[in-house]
Amino acid sequence: MTFPLFARPAAPRAGLLAGLLLTTAAAFLTPSAAHAQKYITAAGLRIGGGQYGLTVQQKFAPKATIEGLALASSREISATLLAERHFGILGPSLNYYLGAGGHLGHHKDDGTFGGFDVIVGAEYKIAFVPLVVSVDFKPTVEINSADWARFPTAFSVRYIIIKEKTSFMGGIFDGKDQKKSRSRKKEKNKGGGLFDF
């Protein structure tokens, strides 16, 4: 009896996947006081692991993003969707992130394939320029592929399309406090006067 060259037992795959998913789940549930990334939407280029393509990140919660990847190499194309949790390092310009997701693709030799992804990365918002640079490690467990797992690293450069709005010095100079004080005065003046209608 012969076995396929790339066949692997299912147990190591399941154990690896379970460990990666538990680590990512713990990261999403762990509270963090540090404010993370300084943007809402960013898009750019990703290169690494023998692939190149596009990356788009969209913020959907205070410290979380959804990242979409469209990647190509000489013999395959794939699309990946990842949910990521960001953690600030020394302020919002530098942070690291953890995430998980899945991918689908097509290989010229193997046909359609898919799998599960976990990502660990670090990113830096360049001062005075709407650019974010990042480096990441994105191991995958493959289904219906010649490889049972991959361990690529990559470098990304993203342009900030929509930036995070921040208030200067806690909103002292942005007029919000003045609007609040005006609305309080109006509430105090409602009713109670002899000629108020």
C-alpha positions as CSV (number, residue, x, y, z in Angstrom):
1,M,0.0,0.0,0.0
2,T,1.4,3.4,-0.9
3,F,0.6,6.8,0.7
4,P,0.4,10.1,-1.0
5,L,3.6,12.1,-0.7
6,F,2.1,15.1,1.0
7,A,-0.5,13.3,3.2
8,R,-0.3,14.3,6.9
9,P,-2.3,12.9,9.8
10,A,-5.3,14.9,10.8
11,A,-4.5,15.1,14.5
12,P,-1.4,17.5,14.2
13,R,-3.4,19.8,11.9
14,A,-6.3,19.9,14.4
15,G,-4.0,20.5,17.3
16,L,-2.1,23.3,15.6
17,L,-5.3,25.0,14.5
18,A,-6.9,24.7,17.9
19,G,-3.8,26.2,19.6
20,L,-3.7,29.1,17.1
21,L,-7.4,29.8,17.5
22,L,-7.3,29.8,21.3
23,T,-4.3,32.2,21.3
24,T,-6.2,34.6,19.0
25,A,-9.4,34.3,21.0
26,A,-7.5,35.2,24.2
27,A,-6.1,38.3,22.6
28,F,-9.5,39.5,21.6
29,L,-10.9,39.0,25.1
30,T,-8.0,40.6,27.0
31,P,-8.6,44.2,28.0
32,S,-6.0,46.7,27.0
33,A,-5.8,50.3,28.2
34,A,-3.5,51.5,25.4
35,H,-5.2,53.2,22.4
36,A,-4.3,51.4,19.2
37,Q,-4.2,52.4,15.5
38,K,-4.6,56.0,14.2
39,Y,-6.8,55.3,11.2
40,I,-10.2,54.0,10.2
41,T,-9.5,52.8,6.7
42,A,-6.1,52.0,5.0
43,A,-5.2,50.2,1.8
44,G,-1.9,49.4,0.1
45,L,0.5,46.7,-1.1
46,R,1.7,43.5,0.5
47,I,4.9,41.6,-0.5
48,G,6.3,38.4,1.0
49,G,6.1,34.6,1.2
50,G,6.5,34.4,-2.6
51,Q,3.3,36.4,-3.0
52,Y,2.4,40.0,-3.8
53,G,-1.0,41.7,-3.7
54,L,-3.3,44.2,-2.1
55,T,-4.3,44.7,1.5
56,V,-7.2,46.7,3.0
57,Q,-7.8,47.3,6.7
58,Q,-11.1,48.6,8.0
59,K,-11.6,49.5,11.7
60,F,-14.9,48.2,13.1
61,A,-14.3,48.5,16.9
62,P,-12.1,50.7,19.1
63,K,-9.1,48.3,18.9
64,A,-10.1,45.9,16.1
65,T,-9.9,45.8,12.3
66,I,-11.0,43.6,9.4
67,E,-8.2,43.0,6.9
68,G,-8.8,41.7,3.4
69,L,-5.9,40.4,1.3
70,A,-5.9,39.7,-2.5
71,L,-2.7,37.8,-3.2
72,A,-1.1,36.3,-6.3
73,S,2.1,34.3,-7.1
74,S,3.4,32.6,-10.2
75,R,1.0,29.6,-9.9
76,E,-1.9,30.7,-7.6
77,I,-4.2,33.4,-6.5
78,S,-6.1,33.7,-3.2
79,A,-8.3,36.0,-1.1
80,T,-8.0,36.2,2.7
81,L,-10.2,37.8,5.4
82,L,-8.8,38.4,8.9
83,A,-10.2,39.9,12.1
84,E,-7.4,41.6,14.0
85,R,-7.0,43.0,17.5
86,H,-4.5,45.9,17.9
87,F,-2.5,46.7,21.1
88,G,-0.6,50.0,21.5
89,I,3.1,50.1,22.1
90,L,4.3,53.5,23.4
91,G,1.3,55.4,22.0
92,P,-0.9,54.9,19.0
93,S,1.7,55.3,16.3
94,L,3.4,51.9,17.0
95,N,1.3,48.9,17.8
96,Y,1.2,45.1,17.4
97,Y,-1.8,43.0,16.4
98,L,-3.1,39.4,16.5
99,G,-5.8,38.0,14.4
100,A,-7.4,35.0,12.7
101,G,-9.4,34.2,9.6
102,G,-9.6,32.1,6.5
103,H,-8.7,32.1,2.8
104,L,-9.8,30.6,-0.5
105,G,-7.8,30.3,-3.7
106,H,-7.0,28.5,-6.9
107,H,-3.7,26.8,-7.8
108,K,-2.8,25.9,-11.3
109,D,-1.9,22.3,-10.4
110,D,-4.1,21.5,-7.3
111,G,-7.2,23.5,-8.2
112,T,-9.3,25.1,-5.6
113,F,-8.0,25.2,-2.0
114,G,-8.8,26.9,1.3
115,G,-7.6,27.1,4.8
116,F,-7.4,28.9,8.2
117,D,-5.0,31.7,9.0
118,V,-3.6,33.3,12.1
119,I,-1.6,36.5,12.0
120,V,0.9,38.3,14.3
121,G,2.3,41.6,13.2
122,A,3.6,45.0,14.1
123,E,2.8,48.3,12.4
124,Y,4.0,51.9,12.5
125,K,2.2,55.1,11.4
126,I,4.8,57.3,9.9
127,A,4.8,60.8,11.4
128,F,3.3,63.6,9.2
129,V,2.7,61.2,6.3
130,P,-0.6,59.2,5.8
131,L,1.3,55.9,5.5
132,V,1.4,52.8,7.7
133,V,4.2,50.2,7.4
134,S,3.9,46.8,8.9
135,V,5.6,43.4,9.0
136,D,3.7,40.2,9.9
137,F,3.9,36.4,10.3
138,K,0.8,34.6,9.0
139,P,0.9,30.8,9.4
140,T,-1.9,28.9,7.6
141,V,-3.4,25.4,7.8
142,E,-4.3,24.3,4.2
143,I,-7.2,22.2,3.0
144,N,-7.1,20.5,-0.4
145,S,-3.5,21.7,-1.1
146,A,-0.2,20.0,-1.7
147,D,1.1,21.9,1.4
148,W,-0.6,21.1,4.7
149,A,0.7,24.3,6.3
150,R,2.6,27.5,5.3
151,F,4.5,29.9,7.4
152,P,5.0,33.1,5.4
153,T,6.2,36.5,6.6
154,A,5.3,39.7,4.7
155,F,5.9,43.5,4.5
156,S,3.0,45.9,3.8
157,V,2.7,49.6,3.1
158,R,-0.8,51.1,3.4
159,Y,-2.1,54.6,2.6
160,I,-4.5,56.0,5.2
161,I,-7.8,56.7,3.3
162,I,-9.8,57.7,6.4
163,K,-7.9,58.8,9.5
164,E,-9.0,58.6,13.1
165,K,-10.3,61.9,14.4
166,T,-8.7,63.0,17.7
167,S,-9.3,66.0,19.9
168,F,-6.4,68.3,20.9
169,M,-5.8,68.4,24.6
170,G,-9.0,66.5,25.5
171,G,-11.2,68.8,23.5
172,I,-10.4,72.1,25.3
173,F,-9.9,74.0,22.0
174,D,-12.3,72.2,19.6
175,G,-15.5,74.0,20.8
176,K,-17.2,70.9,22.2
177,D,-17.1,72.3,25.8
178,Q,-18.6,75.6,24.6
179,K,-21.5,73.8,22.9
180,K,-22.1,71.8,26.1
181,S,-22.1,75.0,28.3
182,R,-24.5,76.7,25.9
183,S,-27.0,73.7,26.0
184,R,-26.8,73.7,29.9
185,K,-27.6,77.4,30.0
186,K,-30.7,76.8,27.7
187,E,-31.9,74.0,30.0
188,K,-31.6,76.2,33.1
189,N,-33.5,79.0,31.4
190,K,-36.4,76.8,30.4
191,G,-39.5,77.4,32.5
192,G,-39.6,79.2,35.8
193,G,-39.7,82.7,34.3
194,L,-42.9,84.8,34.5
195,F,-42.9,85.7,30.8
196,D,-41.5,82.4,29.4
197,F,-43.8,80.9,26.8
